[in-house]
Amino acid sequence: MYELIGVTKQYRRGQERVDALAGIDLKIAQGDRLVIQGPTGGGKSTLLQMLGGLDRPTAGSVFLDGTDLAGLSEGRLTAIRSRYIGFVFQSFNLIPTLTAQENVETALVPLGVKAAERRRRAAEALESVGLGERLGHLPSELSGGQQQRVAIARALVKRPQVLLADEPTGNLDETTRDEIADLLEGLWRERGLTFVMVTHDSSLARRAPRLATLRKGRVTVTENPKAAGTPAPAGKEG
Amino acid sequence: MVQGFQTLADSTVATVAKQSGVDRAVGGLSLVDLKIDGEFRRGEIQRGEGRTQGQGGQGQGFGQGGPGGGGSGDTVTGGGASFGVDSFTLYGTDVTVPDLGPLTTSTLTGGRTFRTTETDAAVVVVDSAYAQQKDLAVGDELTVKDVKFEVIGIATADSGQAAAQVYLPLKRAQTLSGSAGKVTTVYVRATDSTKIDAVKTAIQKNVSGTTVTTSADLSQTVSGSLDTAAGLASSVGRWLSYAVLLAAVLVAGLLTSAAVSRRVREFGTLKALGWKSGRVTRQVVGEALVNGVIGGVLGIAVGLAGAYAVTAVSPTLTAELGASTGGFTGRGGMGGMGGGAGFGGGPGAARTAAGRSVDIALTAPVSLTTVGLAVLLALVGGLVAGAFGAWRASRLRPADALRRVE
């Protein structure tokens, strides 16, 4: 599914040059579940942005099913994001003035899905994450865990091939964290998604079949055969 | 005697009142009381011895010495004329309509005004300047054409120039001057200050032989510092309007831009979800446009309320007048319609006011054009603000949405 070759990302912070990613080589197979860990500023989110086509590498290639995302136009990248990739953010990133159902519908707007169909699929997606009774609620009327469930429904309503989650449990308490982690794992297993998650939480990392640790822009991948779920294909160090 | 060049039948008042946009119309009769006292003396001829010598007599007031005589040897001595002229202006006013007519531009400073039942009473209201000149007070008697009138009130002109020196009931004025059923002036009040021009046009078209003078026309005749003050006020008002408009558009733009900044994560998220930049841009412009429409509607509501308040309170601007021909101003409407005499045919027209102050009541007329312009400006403001916000939103990189949570 994904193949990253020599991916480098450099930033300028004032006069200083920052190497967020320093020549990453990484393979992620279809249906893989990979957790990315590492210290703050280690390049985790930058790597996730590369996988999601939200940012372009300074050097190197990011292949998704054989297409190099680094060489695509902004329009093509937008089209790929809208169709194939679902995002879940730490702060949920829901639109505060829209209801849960309307928030989920926003993911279907760029696909040109008609309004009635959007509403139906959004309701279905919310049902699947246990929020069938909260369709008309605004984000402010929902708990943190419920908001994250809405965000997950939004990410999955378009039936993507890839789910990218950036610290999805970072703003949640322990009980809710476990509920969300269980939900994500269940959906990954059920739908055959390729699931990449950035987290600081070691307990979540231990549940993943593959763990990528990023330090100073370099990645080390370790296998965890004891983890539940689909066995991961072999990765390689970058 | 009637002052002016011609009179109108008082049926004209009813004709004028029927014109579209006319709220009320009343007639007025402008008169002047002129008394001339004096004598002519014949010169005496003295048969002389070939000398010619004349000596004119000396008169008072407009008196003029007579010419010296001529002749071969005869002499004319003495002779000539001596005249004293005493005149004052009167105004016959329709006492049944106290809120329209010449007295509306004066404030009662003593006694009372006419009662609506005093249509033919021998009572007068005297202008304060004339009362002072003639030492008249409330309760005194004033004789006009051998008829004694009781002074019931003293009025002071609001606008530097009184319409007349003495006001009396219209019917009484018509009887005194032998002008029964005649008027010289028709006072007209429009239903709406924005319809004044239309009313003027309608009267000029449908009532022949009239000269229509609106309050705007009257204001143009006022010279000196009033013009300067009006020009200054107009100029300041215009530039202030431009400044406020520019500021409003800038503030709207900045607020939209600030809103985009505040919602950077929202727009970034939409882009991450696959929304094209164009769609996000349209969303921002659309929202700004809706805000513009809502702002426009609110602005019109507040503006109408403000205009109503200004008109209700009618704050006044005071300007010092230099020497100028006088007249009178209307009250938020048409001032007067002269019966051929122009300038309302007001008897005060010949008076000169030196160093008098003029109070101008401010009104805030509202027209459909103004409202339409306000809506247009609100929409343009919304579009400008939206374009500014959209420009910022289009420059947003979707990666920002994720960076915010790092």
Chai-1 contact restraints between the chains, C-beta under 6 A:
chainA,res_idxA,chainB,res_idxB,connection_type,confidence,min_distance_angstrom,max_distance_angstrom,comment,restraint_id
A,S45,B,L402,contact,1.0,0.0,6.0,A-B,restraint_1
A,S45,B,E406,contact,1.0,0.0,6.0,A-B,restraint_2
A,Q49,B,A399,contact,1.0,0.0,6.0,A-B,restraint_3
A,Q49,B,L402,contact,1.0,0.0,6.0,A-B,restraint_4
A,L54,B,P398,contact,1.0,0.0,6.0,A-B,restraint_5
A,L54,B,A399,contact,1.0,0.0,6.0,A-B,restraint_6
A,D55,B,A399,contact,1.0,0.0,6.0,A-B,restraint_7
A,T78,B,G274,contact,1.0,0.0,6.0,A-B,restraint_8
A,T78,B,K276,contact,1.0,0.0,6.0,A-B,restraint_9
A,R81,B,G274,contact,1.0,0.0,6.0,A-B,restraint_10
A,S82,B,G274,contact,1.0,0.0,6.0,A-B,restraint_11
A,F87,B,A272,contact,1.0,0.0,6.0,A-B,restraint_12
A,F89,B,V405,contact,1.0,0.0,6.0,A-B,restraint_13
A,Q90,B,V405,contact,1.0,0.0,6.0,A-B,restraint_14
A,S91,B,V405,contact,1.0,0.0,6.0,A-B,restraint_15
A,N93,B,R265,contact,1.0,0.0,6.0,A-B,restraint_16
A,N93,B,T269,contact,1.0,0.0,6.0,A-B,restraint_17
A,I95,B,E266,contact,1.0,0.0,6.0,A-B,restraint_18
A,A107,B,L273,contact,1.0,0.0,6.0,A-B,restraint_19
A,P110,B,G274,contact,1.0,0.0,6.0,A-B,restraint_20
A,P110,B,W275,contact,1.0,0.0,6.0,A-B,restraint_21
A,D166,B,L402,contact,1.0,0.0,6.0,A-B,restraint_22
A,D166,B,V405,contact,1.0,0.0,6.0,A-B,restraint_23
